[in-house]
Amino acid sequence: MPVEITTVADRPGLANAEIDVRGWPEFMRHNRVSEAYFGQVPSTFPATCLIATVDDCVVADAHAVQLARRSDFPPGGWEQAVVWAFTDVRRGVRPDTACALNISVAHDWQNQGIAALMLAALREAAADAGLEVLDAPVRPTHKHLDPRTSMAEYVARTRADGLPCDPWLRTHVRAGGEIAGVAPASWVIAGSLAEWRSWTGLPFDRSGPVEVAGGLDPVDCDVAADRAVYVEPNVWVRHKFSTA
């Protein structure tokens, strides 16, 4: 069945459609920047937010903010891009860059090439909006299987054909993206030990690094402070549309 991909600007009624992605770690739902801003992204940047449907059933979505570049590839990654984008909206600053926040595919439609279609459509939407590049703080699909390896080392792993070993990074490169570096503090989650226990089912009873299911890096646990912090690195990938 054909997949229809449109912008939220064209189909605003689907802006808040829910997608059953499953498997998303509970702790990843508690990023404070996301809690503050993500719900406003479709209405604020409808030209660079996408919905994919099959027979009017929503099977995927993608969201990208628009901003003026301050510096290339800030270490704050996802969070920094979102804060800058909404600051620019308040100040009336003209954007030149799109920054992809997510591409999500419904569980029953995964592994059918839809994510690659959404990425291609997001590139096209950003170009149609008159922007110069699409940057993406990418969360590599398989990094959670190797949480003790640094992101820089993980990104450097390539196949015999020179493409990244990680499948999601490979999709970006095949689409024309260029890996630009690591955003070491792209997505930060802080909480009490009770919160982390409820999110993960783990005891969090010893200070030090704690590996959690779905985490790209271990969580730093401080029992004396009753605090644990997860600092997720992402990978900056740039998709160019012009000579920028």
GUTI-899151 format. One record per residue: x, y, z of N, C-alpha, C, O in turn. Coordinates in Angstrom, 1 decimal. Example, Ala and Ser with C-alpha at 12.3 -4.5 7.8 and 13.67 -1.06 7.14 Angstrom:
n.east  n.north  n.up  ca.east  ca.north  ca.up  c.east  c.north  c.up  o.east  o.north  o.up
13.2  -5.7  7.8  12.3  -4.5  7.8  13.2  -3.3  7.8  14.2  -3.3  8.5 $
12.8  -2.2  7.1  13.7  -1.1  7.1  12.9  0.0  7.9  13.4  1.1  8.0 $
This chain:
n.east  n.north  n.up  ca.east  ca.north  ca.up  c.east  c.north  c.up  o.east  o.north  o.up
0.8  -1.2  0.0  0.0  0.0  0.0  0.9  1.2  0.0  1.9  1.3  0.7 $
0.5  2.3  -0.8  1.3  3.5  -0.8  1.3  4.3  0.4  0.2  4.4  1.1 $
2.4  4.9  0.8  2.5  5.7  1.9  2.4  7.2  1.5  3.1  7.6  0.6 $
1.5  7.9  2.1  1.3  9.3  1.7  2.0  10.2  2.8  1.6  10.0  4.0 $
2.9  11.0  2.4  3.6  11.9  3.4  3.3  13.3  3.1  3.5  13.8  2.0 $
2.8  14.0  4.1  2.4  15.4  4.0  2.9  16.2  5.2  3.3  15.6  6.2 $
3.0  17.5  5.0  3.4  18.4  6.1  2.2  18.6  7.0  1.0  18.5  6.6 $
2.5  19.0  8.3  1.4  19.4  9.2  0.7  20.6  8.7  -0.5  20.8  8.9 $
1.4  21.5  8.0  0.8  22.7  7.4  -0.3  22.3  6.4  -1.3  23.0  6.3 $
-0.2  21.1  5.7  -1.2  20.7  4.8  -2.3  19.9  5.5  -3.4  19.9  5.0 $
-2.0  19.2  6.6  -3.0  18.4  7.3  -2.9  18.7  8.8  -2.5  17.8  9.5 $
-3.3  19.9  9.2  -3.1  20.3  10.6  -4.0  19.4  11.5  -3.6  19.3  12.7 $
-5.0  18.8  11.0  -5.8  17.9  11.9  -5.1  16.7  12.4  -5.6  16.1  13.4 $
-4.0  16.3  11.8  -3.2  15.2  12.2  -2.0  15.5  13.0  -1.2  14.7  13.3 $
-1.9  16.8  13.4  -0.7  17.3  14.1  -0.4  16.5  15.4  0.8  16.3  15.7 $
-1.4  16.1  16.1  -1.2  15.5  17.4  -1.6  14.0  17.4  -1.9  13.4  18.4 $
-1.6  13.4  16.2  -1.9  12.0  16.1  -0.9  11.2  16.9  0.3  11.4  16.8 $
-1.4  10.2  17.6  -0.5  9.3  18.4  -0.1  8.1  17.6  -0.8  7.5  16.8 $
1.2  7.7  17.8  1.8  6.6  17.1  2.3  5.6  18.1  3.0  6.0  19.1 $
2.0  4.4  17.9  2.4  3.3  18.8  3.8  2.8  18.4  3.9  1.9  17.5 $
4.8  3.4  18.9  6.2  3.0  18.6  6.7  1.8  19.4  7.5  1.1  19.0 $
6.2  1.7  20.6  6.6  0.6  21.6  8.1  0.6  21.8  8.9  1.2  21.0 $
8.5  0.0  22.9  9.9  -0.1  23.1  10.7  1.1  23.5  11.9  1.0  23.9 $
10.0  2.3  23.5  10.7  3.5  23.9  10.9  3.5  25.4  9.9  3.4  26.2 $
12.1  3.6  25.9  12.3  3.5  27.4  11.5  4.6  28.2  11.5  5.7  27.7 $
10.9  4.2  29.3  10.1  5.1  30.0  11.0  6.3  30.5  10.5  7.4  30.5 $
12.2  6.1  30.9  13.0  7.2  31.4  13.2  8.3  30.3  13.4  9.5  30.6 $
13.2  7.9  29.0  13.4  8.8  28.0  12.3  9.8  27.8  12.4  10.8  27.1 $
11.2  9.6  28.5  10.0  10.5  28.4  10.1  11.6  29.4  9.2  12.4  29.5 $
11.3  11.8  30.1  11.3  12.7  31.2  12.4  13.8  31.0  13.1  14.2  32.0 $
12.6  14.2  29.8  13.6  15.2  29.5  12.8  16.6  29.6  11.8  16.8  29.0 $
13.4  17.5  30.4  12.7  18.7  30.7  12.5  19.7  29.5  11.5  20.3  29.4 $
13.5  19.7  28.6  13.4  20.6  27.5  12.3  20.0  26.6  11.5  20.8  26.0 $
12.2  18.7  26.4  11.2  18.1  25.6  9.8  18.4  26.2  8.8  18.7  25.5 $
9.7  18.2  27.5  8.4  18.4  28.2  8.0  19.9  28.0  6.7  20.1  27.9 $
8.9  20.8  28.0  8.5  22.2  27.9  8.1  22.6  26.5  7.3  23.5  26.3 $
8.8  22.0  25.5  8.7  22.6  24.1  8.1  21.6  23.1  7.4  22.1  22.1 $
8.3  20.3  23.2  8.0  19.5  22.1  6.5  19.5  21.6  6.2  19.5  20.4 $
5.6  19.6  22.5  4.2  19.7  22.2  3.8  20.9  21.3  2.8  20.9  20.7 $
4.7  22.0  21.3  4.4  23.2  20.6  5.1  23.1  19.2  4.8  24.0  18.3 $
5.9  22.1  18.9  6.7  22.1  17.7  5.8  22.0  16.4  6.0  22.8  15.5 $
4.7  21.1  16.4  3.9  21.0  15.1  3.2  22.3  14.8  3.2  22.7  13.6 $
2.7  23.0  15.8  2.0  24.3  15.5  2.9  25.4  15.2  2.5  26.4  14.5 $
4.1  25.4  15.7  5.1  26.5  15.5  5.9  26.3  14.2  6.2  27.3  13.6 $
6.1  25.0  13.8  6.9  24.8  12.6  6.2  23.8  11.7  6.8  22.7  11.4 $
5.0  24.1  11.3  4.2  23.1  10.6  4.8  22.7  9.2  4.5  21.6  8.7 $
5.6  23.6  8.6  6.1  23.3  7.3  7.3  22.2  7.4  7.6  21.6  6.3 $
7.8  22.0  8.5  8.9  21.0  8.7  8.5  19.9  9.7  9.4  19.3  10.3 $
7.3  19.7  9.8  6.8  18.6  10.6  5.9  17.7  9.6  5.1  18.3  8.9 $
6.1  16.4  9.6  5.5  15.6  8.6  4.6  14.5  9.3  4.9  14.1  10.4 $
3.6  14.0  8.5  2.8  12.9  8.9  2.7  12.0  7.7  2.6  12.4  6.6 $
2.9  10.7  8.0  2.8  9.6  7.0  1.5  8.8  7.3  1.3  8.4  8.4 $
0.7  8.6  6.2  -0.5  7.8  6.4  -0.6  6.7  5.3  0.0  6.8  4.2 $
-1.2  5.7  5.7  -1.6  4.6  4.8  -3.1  4.4  4.9  -3.6  4.0  6.0 $
-3.9  4.7  3.9  -5.4  4.7  4.0  -5.9  5.5  5.2  -6.7  5.0  5.9 $
-5.3  6.7  5.3  -5.7  7.6  6.4  -5.3  7.1  7.8  -5.7  7.8  8.8 $
-4.6  6.1  7.9  -4.0  5.6  9.2  -2.6  6.2  9.4  -1.8  6.0  8.5 $
-2.4  6.9  10.5  -1.1  7.5  10.7  -0.1  6.4  11.0  -0.3  5.6  12.0 $
1.0  6.3  10.2  2.0  5.2  10.4  3.4  5.8  10.8  4.2  5.0  11.2 $
3.6  7.1  10.7  4.9  7.7  11.0  4.7  9.2  11.1  3.8  9.8  10.6 $
5.7  9.8  11.9  5.7  11.3  11.9  7.2  11.7  12.0  8.1  10.9  12.3 $
7.4  12.9  11.7  8.8  13.5  11.8  8.6  15.0  12.2  7.7  15.6  11.8 $
9.5  15.5  13.0  9.4  16.8  13.5  10.8  17.5  13.4  11.8  16.9  13.7 $
10.8  18.7  12.8  12.0  19.5  12.8  11.7  20.9  13.1  10.7  21.5  12.7 $
12.6  21.5  13.9  12.4  23.0  14.2  13.2  23.8  13.2  14.0  23.2  12.5 $
13.0  25.1  13.2  13.7  26.0  12.3  14.5  27.0  13.2  13.9  27.6  14.1 $
15.7  27.3  12.8  16.5  28.2  13.6  17.6  28.9  12.8  17.9  28.4  11.7 $
18.1  29.9  13.3  19.3  30.6  12.7  20.6  30.0  13.4  20.7  29.9  14.6 $
21.5  29.5  12.6  22.7  28.9  13.1  23.5  29.9  13.9  23.9  31.0  13.4 $
23.9  29.6  15.2  24.8  30.4  15.9  26.2  29.9  15.7  27.2  30.6  15.5 $
26.3  28.6  15.9  27.6  27.9  15.7  27.3  26.5  15.2  26.2  25.9  15.5 $
28.2  25.9  14.5  27.9  24.6  13.9  28.0  23.6  15.0  29.0  23.5  15.8 $
27.0  22.7  15.1  27.1  21.5  15.9  27.4  21.7  17.4  28.4  21.3  17.9 $
26.5  22.4  18.1  26.7  22.7  19.5  26.7  21.4  20.3  26.0  20.5  20.0 $
27.5  21.4  21.4  27.5  20.1  22.2  26.2  19.8  22.8  26.0  18.6  23.2 $
25.3  20.8  23.0  24.0  20.6  23.6  23.0  19.9  22.7  21.9  19.6  23.1 $
23.4  19.7  21.4  22.6  18.9  20.5  21.1  19.2  20.4  20.7  20.3  20.2 $
20.3  18.2  20.7  18.9  18.3  20.6  18.3  19.4  21.4  17.6  20.2  20.9 $
18.7  19.4  22.7  18.2  20.4  23.6  18.5  21.8  23.1  17.7  22.7  23.2 $
19.8  22.0  22.8  20.2  23.4  22.4  19.5  23.9  21.1  19.1  25.0  21.1 $
19.3  23.0  20.2  18.6  23.4  18.9  17.2  23.8  19.2  16.7  24.8  18.7 $
16.5  23.1  20.1  15.1  23.4  20.4  15.0  24.8  21.2  14.2  25.6  20.8 $
15.9  25.0  22.1  15.9  26.3  22.8  16.2  27.4  21.9  15.5  28.4  21.9 $
17.2  27.3  21.0  17.5  28.3  20.1  16.3  28.6  19.1  16.0  29.7  18.8 $
15.7  27.5  18.7  14.6  27.7  17.7  13.4  28.5  18.3  12.9  29.4  17.7 $
13.0  28.2  19.5  11.9  28.9  20.1  12.3  30.3  20.6  11.5  31.2  20.6 $
13.6  30.5  20.9  14.1  31.8  21.1  14.0  32.7  19.9  13.6  33.8  19.9 $
14.4  32.1  18.7  14.3  32.8  17.5  12.9  33.2  17.1  12.6  34.3  16.6 $
11.9  32.3  17.4  10.5  32.6  17.1  10.1  33.8  18.0  9.4  34.7  17.4 $
10.4  33.8  19.2  10.1  35.0  20.1  10.7  36.3  19.6  10.1  37.3  19.7 $
11.9  36.2  19.1  12.6  37.4  18.7  12.4  37.8  17.2  12.9  38.8  16.8 $
11.7  37.0  16.5  11.4  37.2  15.1  12.7  37.1  14.2  12.8  37.8  13.2 $
13.6  36.2  14.6  14.8  35.9  13.8  14.5  35.0  12.7  13.8  34.0  12.8 $
15.0  35.3  11.5  14.8  34.5  10.3  15.6  33.3  10.4  16.8  33.4  10.6 $
15.1  32.1  10.2  15.8  30.8  10.2  16.6  30.6  8.9  16.2  31.0  7.9 $
17.7  29.8  9.0  18.4  29.3  7.9  18.6  27.8  7.9  19.2  27.2  7.0 $
18.2  27.2  9.1  18.5  25.8  9.3  17.3  25.1  9.9  16.6  25.6  10.7 $
17.1  23.9  9.4  16.2  23.0  10.1  17.0  22.0  10.9  18.0  21.5  10.6 $
16.4  21.6  12.1  17.0  20.6  12.9  16.0  19.5  13.2  15.0  19.8  13.8 $
16.3  18.3  12.8  15.4  17.2  13.0  15.4  16.8  14.4  16.4  16.6  15.0 $
14.2  16.6  15.0  14.1  16.2  16.4  13.8  14.7  16.5  14.2  14.0  17.4 $
13.0  14.2  15.5  12.7  12.7  15.6  12.1  12.3  14.2  11.5  13.1  13.5 $
12.2  11.0  14.0  11.4  10.3  13.0  10.9  9.1  13.6  11.7  8.2  14.0 $
9.6  9.0  13.8  9.0  7.8  14.5  8.1  7.1  13.6  7.3  7.6  12.9 $
8.3  5.7  13.6  7.5  4.8  12.8  6.7  3.9  13.7  7.2  3.3  14.6 $
5.4  3.8  13.4  4.6  2.9  14.2  5.1  1.5  14.2  5.7  1.0  13.2 $
5.0  0.8  15.4  5.6  -0.5  15.5  5.2  -1.5  14.4  6.1  -2.2  13.9 $
4.0  -1.5  14.0  3.6  -2.5  13.0  4.1  -2.2  11.6  3.9  -3.0  10.6 $
4.7  -1.0  11.4  5.2  -0.5  10.1  6.7  -0.4  10.1  7.2  0.1  9.1 $
7.3  -0.8  11.1  8.8  -0.7  11.2  9.4  -1.7  10.3  8.8  -2.7  9.9 $
10.7  -1.4  9.9  11.5  -2.3  9.0  10.9  -2.5  7.7  11.0  -3.5  7.0 $
10.2  -1.4  7.2  9.7  -1.5  5.8  10.1  -0.3  5.0  9.6  0.0  3.9 $
11.2  0.4  5.5  11.8  1.5  4.7  11.1  2.8  4.9  11.4  3.8  4.2 $
10.1  2.9  5.8  9.4  4.1  6.0  10.2  5.2  6.6  10.1  6.4  6.3 $
11.1  4.9  7.5  12.0  5.9  8.1  12.8  6.6  7.1  13.0  7.8  7.1 $
13.4  5.8  6.1  14.1  6.4  5.0  13.3  7.3  4.2  13.7  8.4  3.8 $
12.0  6.9  3.9  11.1  7.8  3.2  10.9  9.1  3.9  10.8  10.2  3.3 $
10.7  9.0  5.2  10.4  10.2  6.0  11.6  11.1  6.1  11.5  12.3  6.0 $
12.8  10.5  6.1  14.0  11.4  6.1  14.2  12.1  4.8  14.5  13.3  4.7 $
13.9  11.4  3.7  14.0  12.1  2.4  12.9  13.2  2.3  13.2  14.3  1.7 $
11.7  12.9  2.8  10.7  13.9  2.8  11.0  15.1  3.7  10.6  16.2  3.3 $
11.7  14.9  4.8  12.0  15.9  5.7  13.1  16.8  5.0  13.1  18.0  5.2 $
14.0  16.2  4.3  15.0  17.0  3.6  14.3  17.9  2.5  14.6  19.1  2.4 $
13.3  17.3  1.8  12.6  18.1  0.8  11.8  19.2  1.5  11.8  20.3  0.9 $
11.2  18.9  2.6  10.4  20.0  3.3  11.2  21.1  3.7  10.8  22.3  3.6 $
12.4  20.8  4.3  13.3  21.9  4.7  13.8  22.7  3.6  13.9  23.9  3.7 $
14.1  22.1  2.4  14.5  22.8  1.3  13.4  23.7  0.7  13.6  24.8  0.4 $
12.2  23.1  0.7  11.0  23.9  0.2  10.7  25.1  1.1  10.2  26.1  0.6 $
11.1  25.0  2.4  10.9  26.1  3.3  12.0  27.2  3.1  12.0  28.2  3.8 $
12.9  27.0  2.2  13.9  28.0  1.9  15.1  27.9  2.9  15.9  28.8  2.9 $
15.3  26.8  3.6  16.4  26.6  4.5  17.6  26.0  3.8  17.5  25.4  2.8 $
18.8  26.3  4.4  20.0  25.9  3.7  20.4  24.5  4.0  20.9  23.8  3.1 $
20.1  24.0  5.2  20.6  22.7  5.6  19.6  22.1  6.6  18.8  22.8  7.2 $
19.6  20.8  6.7  18.9  20.0  7.7  20.0  19.4  8.6  20.7  18.5  8.1 $
20.1  19.8  9.8  20.9  19.1  10.8  20.1  18.1  11.6  18.9  18.3  11.8 $
20.8  17.1  12.1  20.1  16.1  12.9  21.0  15.6  14.0  22.1  15.0  13.7 $
20.6  15.7  15.2  21.3  15.1  16.3  20.8  13.6  16.4  19.8  13.4  17.1 $
21.5  12.7  15.8  21.0  11.4  15.5  21.2  10.5  16.8  22.3  10.5  17.4 $
20.2  9.7  17.1  20.3  8.7  18.2  20.6  7.4  17.5  19.6  6.8  17.0 $
21.8  6.9  17.4  22.1  5.7  16.7  21.3  4.5  17.2  21.2  4.2  18.4 $
20.7  3.7  16.3  19.8  2.6  16.6  20.4  1.6  17.5  19.7  1.1  18.4 $
21.6  1.2  17.3  22.2  0.1  18.0  23.2  0.5  19.1  23.8  -0.4  19.7 $
23.3  1.8  19.4  24.3  2.2  20.4  23.9  1.6  21.8  24.8  1.4  22.6 $
22.7  1.5  22.1  22.3  1.0  23.4  22.8  -0.5  23.7  22.8  -0.9  24.8 $
23.2  -1.2  22.6  23.8  -2.5  22.8  25.2  -2.4  23.3  25.7  -3.5  23.7 $
25.8  -1.3  23.3  27.2  -1.1  23.7  27.4  0.2  24.5  28.1  1.1  24.0 $
26.7  0.3  25.6  26.7  1.6  26.4  28.0  2.0  26.9  28.2  3.1  27.3 $
29.0  1.1  27.1  30.3  1.4  27.7  31.3  2.0  26.6  32.4  2.4  27.0 $
30.9  1.9  25.4  31.8  2.4  24.3  31.5  3.9  24.1  30.3  4.2  24.1 $
32.5  4.7  24.0  32.3  6.1  23.7  31.6  6.3  22.4  31.7  5.5  21.5 $
30.8  7.4  22.3  30.1  7.6  21.0  31.1  7.9  19.9  30.8  7.4  18.8 $
32.2  8.6  20.2  33.1  8.8  19.1  33.7  7.5  18.6  33.8  7.4  17.3 $
34.0  6.6  19.4  34.5  5.3  19.0  33.4  4.5  18.2  33.7  3.9  17.2 $
32.2  4.6  18.7  31.1  3.9  18.1  30.9  4.4  16.6  30.7  3.7  15.7 $
30.9  5.7  16.5  30.6  6.4  15.2  31.7  6.0  14.2  31.4  5.9  13.0 $
32.9  5.8  14.7  34.0  5.5  13.8  33.9  4.1  13.2  34.7  3.8  12.2 $
33.1  3.3  13.7  33.0  1.9  13.2  32.3  1.9  11.8  31.1  2.4  11.7 $
32.9  1.4  10.8  32.3  1.3  9.5  32.4  -0.1  8.9  33.2  -1.0  9.4 $
31.6  -0.3  7.9  31.6  -1.6  7.2  32.6  -1.6  6.1  33.3  -0.6  5.9 $
32.8  -2.8  5.4  33.8  -2.9  4.4  33.5  -1.9  3.2  34.4  -1.5  2.5 $
32.2  -1.5  3.1  31.9  -0.5  2.0  32.1  0.9  2.4  31.8  1.8  1.7 $
32.6  1.1  3.7  32.8  2.5  4.2  31.6  3.1  4.8  31.8  4.2  5.4 $
30.5  2.5  4.8  29.3  3.1  5.4  29.3  2.8  6.9  29.9  1.8  7.3 $
28.6  3.6  7.7  28.6  3.3  9.2  28.0  1.9  9.5  27.1  1.5  8.8 $
28.5  1.3  10.6  27.9  0.1  11.0  26.5  0.2  11.5  25.7  -0.6  11.4 $
26.3  1.4  12.2  24.9  1.6  12.7  23.9  1.8  11.6  24.2  2.6  10.7 $
22.8  1.1  11.7  21.8  1.2  10.6  21.2  2.6  10.4  21.0  3.0  9.3 $
20.9  3.3  11.5  20.3  4.6  11.3  21.3  5.7  10.8  20.9  6.5  10.0 $
22.5  5.6  11.3  23.5  6.5  10.8  23.7  6.2  9.3  23.9  7.1  8.5 $
23.7  4.9  8.9  23.9  4.5  7.5  22.8  5.0  6.7  23.0  5.5  5.5 $
21.5  5.0  7.2  20.4  5.6  6.4  20.7  7.1  6.1  20.4  7.6  5.0 $
21.1  7.8  7.1  21.4  9.2  7.0  22.5  9.5  5.9  22.3  10.3  5.1 $
23.5  8.7  6.0  24.6  8.9  5.0  24.2  8.5  3.6  24.5  9.2  2.7 $
23.4  7.5  3.5  22.9  7.1  2.2  22.0  8.2  1.6  21.9  8.4  0.4 $
21.3  8.9  2.5  20.4  10.0  2.0  21.1  11.2  1.7  20.5  12.2  1.2 $
22.4  11.3  1.9  23.2  12.4  1.5  23.8  13.2  2.7  24.4  14.2  2.6 $
23.5  12.7  3.9  24.0  13.4  5.1  25.5  13.1  5.3  26.1  12.1  4.9 $
26.1  14.1  6.0  27.6  14.0  6.4  27.7  14.0  7.9  27.2  14.9  8.6 $
28.4  12.9  8.4  28.6  12.9  9.9  29.6  14.0  10.3  30.7  14.1  9.7 $
29.2  14.8  11.2  30.0  16.0  11.6  30.6  15.9  12.9  31.5  16.7  13.2 $
30.2  15.0  13.8  30.8  14.9  15.1  29.7  14.5  16.1  28.6  14.2  15.8 $
30.2  14.6  17.4  29.3  14.1  18.5  28.8  15.3  19.3  29.5  16.3  19.5 $
27.5  15.2  19.7  26.9  16.2  20.6  26.9  15.5  22.0  26.0  14.7  22.2 $
27.9  15.8  22.8  28.0  14.9  24.0  26.9  15.1  25.1  26.8  14.2  25.9 $
26.2  16.2  25.0  25.1  16.4  26.0  23.9  16.8  25.3  23.3  17.9  25.6 $
23.4  15.9  24.5  22.2  16.2  23.6  20.9  16.1  24.3  19.9  16.8  24.0 $
20.8  15.2  25.3  19.5  14.8  25.9  19.8  14.4  27.4  20.4  13.4  27.6 $
19.4  15.3  28.3  19.7  15.1  29.7  18.5  14.8  30.5  17.4  15.5  30.4 $
18.6  13.8  31.4  17.5  13.5  32.3  18.0  13.3  33.7  18.9  12.5  33.9 $
17.4  14.1  34.6  17.8  14.1  36.0  16.6  13.8  36.8  15.5  14.2  36.5 $
16.8  13.0  37.9  15.7  12.6  38.7  16.2  12.1  40.0  17.4  11.7  40.2 $
15.3  12.0  41.0  15.6  11.4  42.3  15.8  9.9  42.0  15.4  9.3  41.0 $
16.3  9.2  43.0  16.5  7.8  42.9  15.2  7.0  42.9  15.0  6.0  42.2 $
14.2  7.6  43.6  12.9  7.0  43.5  12.3  7.1  42.1  11.6  6.1  41.6 $
12.5  8.2  41.5  12.0  8.4  40.1  12.7  7.4  39.2  12.1  6.7  38.3 $
14.0  7.2  39.3  14.7  6.3  38.4  14.3  4.9  38.7  14.3  4.1  37.7 $
14.0  4.5  39.9  13.6  3.2  40.2  12.2  2.9  39.5  12.0  1.8  39.0 $
11.4  3.9  39.6  10.0  3.8  38.9  10.2  3.7  37.4  9.4  3.0  36.8 $
11.1  4.4  36.9  11.3  4.4  35.4  11.9  3.2  34.9  11.6  2.7  33.7 $
12.8  2.6  35.7  13.6  1.5  35.1  13.4  0.1  35.8  13.7  -0.9  35.3 $
12.9  0.1  37.1  12.8  -1.1  37.8  14.1  -1.5  38.4  14.1  -2.7  39.0 $
15.1  -0.7  38.4  16.4  -1.0  38.9  16.5  -0.4  40.3  15.8  0.5  40.6 $
17.4  -1.0  41.2  17.4  -0.5  42.6  18.1  0.8  42.8  17.7  1.5  43.7 $
19.0  1.2  42.0  19.8  2.5  42.1  20.2  2.6  43.6  19.9  3.6  44.2 $
20.9  1.6  44.1  21.3  1.6  45.5  22.8  1.8  45.7  23.3  1.7  46.8 $
23.5  2.0  44.6  25.0  2.1  44.7  25.4  3.3  43.8  24.9  3.5  42.7 $
26.3  4.1  44.3  26.8  5.2  43.5  27.7  4.7  42.4  28.4  3.7  42.5 $
27.7  5.4  41.3  28.5  5.1  40.1  27.6  4.9  38.9  26.4  5.2  38.9 $
28.2  4.4  37.8  27.5  4.2  36.6  26.5  3.0  36.7  26.9  2.0  37.2 $
25.3  3.3  36.1  24.3  2.2  36.1  23.8  2.1  34.7  23.3  3.0  34.1 $
23.9  0.9  34.1  23.4  0.6  32.8  21.9  0.4  32.9  21.4  -0.4  33.7 $
21.2  1.1  32.0  19.7  0.9  32.0  19.3  0.5  30.6  20.0  0.9  29.6 $
18.3  -0.3  30.5  17.8  -0.8  29.2  17.4  0.4  28.3  16.6  1.2  28.7 $
18.0  0.4  27.1  17.7  1.5  26.1  18.6  2.7  26.2  18.6  3.6  25.4 $
19.5  2.8  27.3  20.4  3.9  27.4  21.6  3.8  26.5  22.1  2.7  26.3 $
22.0  4.9  25.9  23.2  4.9  25.1  24.5  4.9  25.9  25.5  4.5  25.5 $
24.4  5.5  27.1  25.5  5.6  28.0  24.9  5.2  29.4  23.7  5.2  29.6 $
25.7  4.8  30.4  25.2  4.6  31.7  24.7  5.8  32.4  25.0  7.0  32.0 $
23.8  5.6  33.4  23.3  6.7  34.2  24.3  6.9  35.4  24.8  5.9  35.9 $
24.6  8.2  35.7  25.5  8.4  36.9  24.6  8.5  38.1  23.8  9.5  38.3 $
24.8  7.6  39.0  24.0  7.5  40.3  24.8  8.1  41.5  26.0  7.7  41.6 $
24.2  9.0  42.2  24.8  9.5  43.5  23.8  9.2  44.6  22.9  10.0  44.8 $
24.1  8.2  45.4  23.2  7.8  46.4  23.1  8.8  47.5  22.0  9.1  48.0 $
24.2  9.4  47.9  24.3  10.4  49.0  23.4  11.6  48.6  22.8  12.2  49.5 $
23.4  12.0  47.4  22.6  13.2  46.9  21.2  12.8  46.5  20.4  13.7  46.2 $
20.9  11.5  46.6  19.6  11.1  46.1  19.3  11.6  44.7  18.2  12.1  44.4 $
20.2  11.4  43.8  20.1  11.9  42.5  20.8  11.0  41.5  21.8  10.4  41.7 $
20.2  10.9  40.3  20.9  10.2  39.2  20.6  11.0  37.9  19.6  11.6  37.7 $
21.6  11.1  37.1  21.6  11.9  35.9  22.0  11.1  34.7  23.1  10.4  34.7 $
21.3  11.1  33.6  21.6  10.5  32.3  21.9  11.6  31.3  21.1  12.5  31.1 $
23.1  11.6  30.8  23.5  12.5  29.8  23.8  11.8  28.5  24.8  11.0  28.3 $
22.9  11.9  27.5  23.0  11.1  26.3  23.7  11.9  25.2  23.4  13.0  24.8 $
24.7  11.2  24.6  25.4  11.8  23.4  24.6  11.4  22.2  24.0  10.3  22.1 $
24.5  12.3  21.2  24.0  12.0  19.9  25.1  12.3  18.9  26.2  12.8  19.2 $
24.7  12.1  17.6  25.7  12.3  16.5  25.1  13.3  15.6  24.1  13.2  15.0 $
25.9  14.4  15.4  25.5  15.4  14.4  25.7  14.9  13.0  26.8  14.5  12.6 $
24.6  15.0  12.2  24.7  14.7  10.8  24.1  15.9  10.1  23.0  16.4  10.4 $
24.8  16.4  9.0  24.3  17.5  8.3  23.9  17.1  6.9  24.6  16.4  6.2 $
22.7  17.6  6.5  22.2  17.4  5.1  22.1  18.8  4.4  21.4  19.6  4.9 $
22.9  18.9  3.4  23.0  20.2  2.7  22.1  20.3  1.5  21.9  19.3  0.8 $
21.5  21.5  1.3  20.7  21.7  0.1  21.3  22.7  -0.9  20.9  22.8  -2.0 $
22.3  23.4  -0.4  22.9  24.5  -1.2  24.4  24.5  -1.0  25.0  23.5  -0.5 $
25.1  25.6  -1.3  26.5  25.7  -1.1  26.8  26.1  0.4  28.0  26.4  0.7 $
25.8  26.1  1.2  26.0  26.6  2.6  27.0  25.7  3.3  27.3  25.9  4.5 $
